[in-house]
Amino acid sequence: MAYGWRWLRSLLFSGLVYASMLPIGLAYAPWAIMSRDGAVAAAHLWCRFVIWLARVLLGLRCEVRGTPPTHEVMIAAKHQSFLDIIMIYGAVPRGRFIMKKELIYTPVLGQIALRMGCVPVDRGRRGVAMKQMMAEVRAGRADPGQLIIYPQGTRVLPGVDAPYKMGTAAIYRELGQPCVPVACNVGLFWPRRGVMRRPGTAIIEFLPEIPPGLTPAVFMKELEAVIEPRSDALMAEAGFPISVKER
């Protein structure tokens, strides 16, 4: 009975999360059309709503550790679910993402994302996508903010290893900015797939920044060496048996 009730609450939560995008987007659309500030404000409001709703409806608390950057940096984060996107963006003042090109055609959401400064790429054609990404990143330098990327390229289940992709090093070198790694355990509570959400404390942690100017190989080695052990520690703190980690 308890499981069924929790599943229903999770279903209601998911419906409210996605349904709330439209009224918030429409309400902020006039401001967003005139200024990027409007799009950023709309996205931050939505993130706060989702985090509040998770606590009230699910008993899922969201905790941010470390110091979120406010200057121009690249943020390279562990990606386990949609929740880490919400928590990271909600914690920084001017975040933007490299996102799938198809998302720009989503009503309201796609236009808000573009106004936020997100970088759309065609991930189905890797070579073209990388060139496009670099061009968009260079063009975006006139619009300060925190570029948020996921070095493993996709959501990774807790306990599963996945390679870090060298495209991250190319962006790091092109930007010439510090990189702030982010660890998390959020996939334990908001899974990659399915409706069920679990109570507990979902954590993202901003780690000490990696300075610019490292070689690609050194940078990628250091990035993985700080994100993976810290994410493992956060998951262990939540009771996840790290000994079962798949390699």
PyMOL commands that set and color helices and strands:
alter all, ss='L'
color gray80, all
select helices_A, chain A and resi 2-19+21-34+36-58+82-91+101-105+109-116+126-142+167-175+186-188+216-237+242-244
alter helices_A, ss='H'
color red, helices_A
select strands_A, chain A and resi 60-65+73-77+95-100+119-121+146-149+179-184+200-206
alter strands_A, ss='S'
color yellow, strands_A
deselect
rebuild
show_as cartoon
